[in-house]
Amino acid sequence: LYHLNGDVQELRQLAPPSRAIIITDVHVWAAHQHHFDGYRHLVLDAGEAQKSWKTIEDLAAQLLQMGAHRGTTLVGIGGGTITDITGFLASVYMRGIDFGFVPTTLLGMVDASIGGKNGINMGPNKNMIGTIRQPRFILHDNQLLHSLPDAEWSNGFAEVIKYGCIADVRILKTLEISDLGWFRKYPGKLSELIVGCVDVKNKIVSADEQESGLRKILNFGHTAAHAFERVCGLSHGQAVGLGMLVACRISEQFAGLDSGFRTQLEQILKRYGLPTALEFDVHQVAGLLRSDKKRTDDAIDFVVLPRPGVAHTRLLPFAAVEEALQSFSRASDR
Ligand SMILES: NC(=O)c1ccc[n+]([C@@H]2O[C@H](COP(=O)([O-])OP(=O)(O)OC[C@H]3O[C@@H](n4cnc5c(N)ncnc54)[C@H](O)[C@@H]3O)[C@@H](O)[C@H]2O)c1
């Protein structure tokens, strides 16, 4: 399945142009189309808004027109938006055809392409429609990241930092002595980091493909993050970084996490261009959290860290989360 540290030219063996169709977006195609001479391709506009029924309908119609059949392989080349769309489309087109991914964002490599979840949005409700189905292959070529804008690197690093927090302190140690520029300069180090993250997500996902338990720890920092993202217009990575800081406060209170870790995490977030403070309306954010699907009555399922590198879910009183948001907001105000 995995071709980590690979070369994009391996695609010609994995999915030859005669039976493959590429799905990608305008940015990726503009920067990298020269690698894919001879492939039929469908190029979408960039951005989350593409993850819609309309896109799936349009793409399916175009596939039919191109004569795509049960023996065709769809290849998603792009970030998480493209791999989600490709995986979902391939799962439903003609009741399911073969697909593979060439992730081109750090987030795509360490997160979105792994685990078999493929989803589209329904308006503001993210990933409401989807399937769980594994790609036949995932091909990494770190050269593809050269064109990635800084903000997208930071988005990916938020998830890298998360893996360190929930499962592997070695990742945190590496992050503490490096920064974005360093990883760009030493591709071998970047590869090691990516492989470590893929390993973490894979282990968690293969132990719990249907998300009944363990997989929930991947949501560390994401409960508050989703609300920050919607209310404050932050990028996903920025929101996840801040959400992890809120989750640390809660972990200190309910799971015995040493408060020194929060300071350590702040330093790491800064190194990767992520914010550590935010002015926001606590009531508005808490209101959104109350309507979160993970909430039952006055309690909320929350991922906490008893210590760095270890995570589990706890059902917490909603008031405790609101209190942590209050204190985070006050601290940000200083
Ligand atoms: N299925 C899952 O398990 C899973 C997990 C996490 C996230 N996701 C999904 O992933 C999506 C976010 O993924 P993303 O952050 O990769 O965003 P994205 O795919 O929207 O890409 C972000 C931006 O970077 C551009 N880009 C991508 N690769 C590039 C490159 N090599 N050079 C220059 N520009 C490039 C894109 O065109 C886009 O503008 C969300 O929709 C999220 O729901 C899915």
The ligand as an ORCA input file, in Angstrom:
! r2SCAN-3c Opt
* xyz 0 1
  N     -10.122     11.600      5.225
  C      -9.496     11.904      6.323
  O      -9.218     11.055      7.165
  C      -9.052     13.322      6.548
  C      -8.215     13.650      7.618
  C      -7.803     14.963      7.761
  C      -8.243     15.938      6.876
  N      -9.072     15.585      5.860
  C      -9.552     16.599      4.906
  O      -8.427     17.167      4.260
  C      -8.790     18.478      3.811
  C      -7.649     19.419      4.083
  O      -6.505     18.952      3.403
  P      -5.308     19.924      2.996
  O      -4.927     20.749      4.166
  O      -4.299     19.104      2.333
  O      -6.040     20.972      2.046
  P      -6.248     21.123      0.463
  O      -6.279     19.857     -0.260
  O      -7.433     22.005      0.338
  O      -4.923     21.912      0.039
  C      -4.633     23.176      0.596
  C      -4.153     24.146     -0.488
  O      -2.850     23.771     -0.917
  C      -2.825     23.661     -2.343
  N      -1.817     22.659     -2.659
  C      -1.868     21.327     -2.412
  N      -0.702     20.742     -2.723
  C       0.102     21.721     -3.199
  C       1.448     21.738     -3.668
  N       2.216     20.641     -3.664
  N       1.938     22.910     -4.103
  C       1.192     24.049     -4.054
  N      -0.069     24.100     -3.589
  C      -0.600     22.945     -3.168
  C      -4.231     23.316     -2.722
  O      -4.498     23.655     -4.040
  C      -5.017     24.159     -1.730
  O      -5.109     25.475     -2.194
  C     -10.076     18.838      4.515
  O     -11.130     18.771      3.594
  C     -10.232     17.753      5.556
  O     -11.577     17.462      5.852
  C      -9.478     14.306      5.676
*
